[in-house]
């Protein structure tokens, strides 16, 4: 016999329908967030349908997936360069240049702006005003040159050892950079301004979601390094951890000086957590 209320229109049927509705809404939010992540963090043409706190939370949670895609393209550039007579250093320069093009230089711009703001040694309000200017000051120029130089040299050193390792390294670095964005948007942070990208995304990622994303990135980092060697796979996981530690230190300093997070700070954190793994992997594969 069928228990009363357990048919398609009964109690369990109603709960089953609600479960499907909730899953459908969750899937829609995730899809909207994925499109927003690609539209914000890359040049890939996507149609962004919703821009709100829910979509922003999903976008920042899924930002390492955008990093994975960016790293795959840059890795392809590096691999193709290795098939020719190009030097490892030139191939690395082309790969890093491709990343700048694929992101519209968004994170590099944020890095330069934060360097100018912090380098001014002005109070928070004045430093934020400096960061909003369209020009780049001496601190920003020097920081950009140094960071790009370090990225190219580190990736070039890895490529000179193994093209497979270099492709894995650039993928790991781009995922690590975007993972720093995920953690910077948890409720433990606050925006420095009431408007702008920072105000929209900061605090939108639950800590549990950030932890889950971190686990996924660590797993992917290990799998990415495995084609070269098991030791390199472990180094890739360690490199991600090092990238997050470096980004955490910069985030703490930016929050202390500026009172919170802005879009420029997110860009600087991304570049910091991208550069650090490359340096770590270059040192470990030397």
N, C-alpha and C positions, 0 to 999 in steps of 0.2 A: 504494500500500500504506500501511497505517497502521502507524506506528512502534510497536513493542511498548511497552506501558506508557502510551500516550497516550490511551487510550480513557477512558470515563466512570469506570472504576474504577482507572485507572492513575495514573502519577505526576502528570500535569498535571491530571487530574480531581480528585485529592486536594487539590492546591494551590488549585484553583479553589474547592472547597468551603470550605477554610480561609479563603480571602479573603472569601467571602460571610459566614462566621461572624464574622470579625473586623469586617467592616463593620456587621453587624447589632448587635454589641455596642457599637461606637462610636456608632451611631445611637441605641441605647437610652440610652447615657450622656449623649449630647447632649440627648435629649428629657427625661431626668430632670433634667439641669442647667437646661434652659430652664424647666421647671416650678418648680424650686427658686428660680431667679432671680425669676420672677413672684411666687411665694409670699412671698419674703423682701423684695423691693424695692417691691412694689405691693400694693394692696388687692384686686386682681382674684382671684376665687375659682378656685384651681387645686388639684388633688389632688397633693400632694407624696408620691411613692412611696419615694424613697430619699434619705437624708441621710448622705453620707459624703464622703471627701476627693475621690473622683473626680467625684461629682455637684457638689460645691462648686467644683471647678476649672472645670467646664463652666459653672456658674452665674455665676461671676465673669467668665469669658471672654465670656459672652453678655449680661452686664449692660447694655451699651450698647443692645442690642435692646429691653430693658425700657424704657430711656430714650427710645428712639424711639417706643414705644407711648405712654408718658406724655406726651411732647412733642406727639404727634398729637392727643391728647385736649385738652390745654391749648391747643393751637393752634386747635382747633375752637371752644373757648369764646371765645377771643380774636376769631376770625373772626365768630362769631355776634354778639358784642358790637359789632363794627364795623358790622354791618348795621343796628343800631338807632341811636338818637340818643345812645348812651352816649359819654362822652369817652374818648379813647385811654387815659388814666390809669386810669379805672375799669375798662375792659376788661382792662388789664394786671393790675390788682389781682385781678380775678376769675380770670384765668388762673393767676397765682401761687398764689392760694388753692386752686384746683383741684389744683395739683401737691401742695400740702401735704396735702390730703384723700386724694389717690390714693396717697400714700406713708405714710399714717398719721402724718405728721410725723416719720418715723423719722430722716431725715438731719438735720433741724433740731434734733431732740433731741440727736443726737450732736455737732452743732456747739456747742450750748449747754454740754453736759457738758465738751467739750474746752476751751472758753473758760474755764470755771470751774477746771478742773484746771491749765491752764497759767497762768491769771491768779493762782492762789494762791501761785505762786513756791515751793511746797513741794517736797521731794525726790520722786523718782519714785513710791515706794510710797504716800506720803500723797496725792500728786496723783491717782493711780489710785483711791484710796479715795474721794476727793471726786467723781470722775467716776462712781462707782457709785451715788451717792446719788440718790434719786428727786426731790429738790427741785432748783430752778434758782437759782443765786446771781446776784449783781449783774453779774458779768462775762458770764454766759450770757444774761441778759435784754438787756443793752446790745448784745451781739453779734447776737442774734436780730433785734432791732429794726432795727439798722443794715443787716444783710444783706437782710432782707425789703424794707426801704425802698429800698435800692439796686436790687434786682431789679425792683421795681415801677416805679421812676422810669426805669430804663434801658429796660425793655420798653415803657413808655409813650412814651418819646421815639422809639423805633423805629416804634411803631404810628402816631404822629402823622405820620411821614414816609410810611409805606406799610404797609397791613395785611398785604399779601403778605410783605413783608420781616419783619414782626413774627412772623408764623406760622413762617417759616423760622428766625428767631432763637431762638424758644423750643424748637423741635425740636433745633437744633444745640446749645443750652445743655444740654438734658437728656441728650443723647448724650454730650457732653463730661464732664458730671458723673459718669456711670457708667463712662466710660473711665478716669477717675482711680481708681475702685475696682479695675478690672482690673489696672492697673499696680501698685497697692498690694498685690496678692496674688501677685506674682511671687516667685521664690526669693531675690531681692535684699533682701527685707524679712523681718522676724521678728515674732512676736506678743509683746506686752508681758506677757500673762498666759498661764497654761497651760490656762485654760478660757475659754469664751465664744466668740462669733462669730469674733473675730480668730484664735484658735487653730485654728479649723476651716478657715478660708479662706486665711489668709496662707501664701504659699509654694505654693499649689495650682495656680497658672497658669504654664505654661511661658512663657519669654520669647518664643519663636517664636509662640505663640498670641497673646500680647499685641501683638506687632508686626503680625500678620495682622489682628487686631481694629482696631488703630489705622488701618491702611490702609483698612479697610472704612468706619470712621467718617469719615475724611477724604473719601473718595469720596462718601459719603452727604451729608456737610455741603455739599460743592460742588454736588451735584445739588439739594439743598434750597434753596440760595440762588439757583440759576440762574433760576427763574421771575421773580425781581425784576430781576436783571441779572447779567452776567458778572462785573462788578467786585464785586458783593455776594457772588457765589459764592466768589471768591477771599478775600474778607473773612471768610466763614464758616470756611474752612479755617484761616486765620490765627487766628481766634478760638478754635478748638479747640486749636491749638498754645499760645496764650496761657493757656488754661485749664489745660492740663497742666503748664505751667511754674509757674503759681501753686500748683497742688496739690503739685508736687514740692518746692517751697520749704517749704510747710507740713508735708509729710510728713517732710522732713529735720529740721525743728525738733521735731516731735512725737517722732520716734525718738530724737533727742538728749536730750530732756527726760524721756521716759517709758521709754526702753529698747526700744521696739517699737511695734507697731500693735494697736489694739483696735477693736471694732465702732464705738465712738464716734468714733474717729479716721477710720474709713472714711466715716462720715456727714458729718463736717466736711470731708473732702477732696472729697466729692461736691458739697456746697454751694459750696465754693470754686471748683471747676471748672465749676459751673453759673453762678455769678454773674459770673465774669471774662469769659466770652464775651459776655454781655449788655452789659457795660460797654464792651468793645472794639467791638462792633457799633453800639452807640449813638453812640460817638465817631466811627466811620467813616461812619455814615449821616447825621450831623448836617448 
